[in-house]
Amino acid sequence: DEAREPVVHQHGTEGREAERAMELAAVRQSLANLRTFPCVQEKEKRGTLTLRGTYFAISDGVLHLLDEASGEFFPAE
C-alpha cells in the first residue's frame, strides 16, 4: 500500500529501524485518511478541529510529535 512501499524500499521489512519507520508512516497515513472525511475537512477549515500526529516510543518513554511541514517527528518538550 502507499504507506508501506516507501518504507520497505528504504528500510526493508525486518529490524527495529524498519518497524519504527512503519509505525511513523502509519501515523502519517492515519492523518491523511482522517482528512478524507468531509466533517473533518470542514472543522479543520473552520479552526474547530486540529489533528496532530503523535507517536509514543515505549522503549524510551518519549512522546514524539509530527511536524507536518517537514514530515518529521520530534520529541515533545
N, C-alpha and C positions, 0 to 999 in steps of 0.2 A: 504494500500500500504506500501511499505518498509520504507518510511519516517514516516508515521503516526503511525504504530503499536507500535514501541518502545516508542513513546511519550505518546500514550494512556495508555500503560501498566504502565509507570512510573508516569504520571501526571493526567491521566483521560482526560475527554473531556470538562470540564467546569472550568471556573475561569481564572483569569489573568495569573497565572503561566502556565496553560495548553496552553493558547493562545500564550504566548511568546515562549514556547518550540516548538510549531508547526511552528511558524514563523521562528525560528532559524533552525529547521530541514529542512524547505523549502529552505533556503539559501544553506545549505549543499547539498541537493538533486539537486538543480539547477546547482551547480558547477559540480556535478557528471554527470548530463545529458549533459552539455556542453562538457565535456571531452569525450563523446562518438563520437563526430564528428571528422573524420579524419583530417580536416583542423585545428581544434583546437589542436588536439594532435601534429600535425606537427609543428605548430607555437610555442606551448609551448616547444617542444623539441629543436627547434632552438633558443629559447630565444627571439622571436619577439612578444610574447604574454604572458602576465601574468594575470591570473584570480585571483580575490580577492573577498572573500565573505564579505559583509558588511550588517549591519542592523542599520537602524536609528530608535531609540526609540523616537517617537514623544512625549510621556508622559514626558520624562525628557530632551529632546533635545540633546541626546548624540548619536554620531555615534560609532558603535561597529564594530570592525574588527575581522574576523575569523582567528585564529592561527591554520592553518591546521595540524600542528604537534601534537597539543594537542586536537584539535576539539572544543576548547572553544572560546568564543567571549570575547574581551576585549575592553574597551573604547579607542577610538583613542586619541592620545596625541597631 
